[in-house]
Amino acid sequence: MKAIVAVDEKWGIGAAGKLLAHIPGDLKHFRGETLGKLIVMGRKTLEGLPGGRPLPGRDTVVLSRDPSFDAGCKAFTSFGGCMEYLDGFDGDQVYICGGADIYRQFLPYCGECLVTKIDGDFGADSFFEDLDRRDDFRLLDESGRMEENGISYRFARYARLAPGVGGQAAASGAQSGE
């Protein structure tokens, strides 16, 4: 499983239920990574997509506490049920797409994290785990800086270290729910 996320310098991912910034290059990167794959997200993340519907060209799974929520795709009310369903898929084909609660639940099962690092503090109220402070993830590579709409960013790829490499995982630093 992989997490894919855009974060500001404080590892913020959103404010008031919205993305921190509109960066066409990041959206293109997201599309390129997830097209033809299975994406997992929470209800609020799905509702924030264009039309509040699943993205075309991807199988979408939604985790929601509301059993009557009609996602227009596969939906689960429990993490366990969702994980049982995901067991039938190749982990390299599964992308965790947010929000904060979803990332927090699935991060222990992610072997890789694709992180768009946005320069600056955007006043986020929801956060992703700061992978630079964890000893169970290592930065594998990072692109050069790019800029769009006056916003500087770069793409980074983190990998989970093999068990026993780098010590125990750092305590969770996620600060807010979805």
Secondary structure, DSSP 4 states (H G I P E B T S, - for coil): -EEEEEE-TT-EEEETTEES---HHHHHHHHHHHTTSEEEEEHHHHHTSGGGSPPTTSEEEEE-S-TT---SSEEESSHHHHHHHHTTS-GGGEEE---HHHHHHHGGG-SEEEEEEESS----SEE---GGG-SSEEEEEEPPPEEETTEEEEEEEEEEPPTTSS-SPPPP------
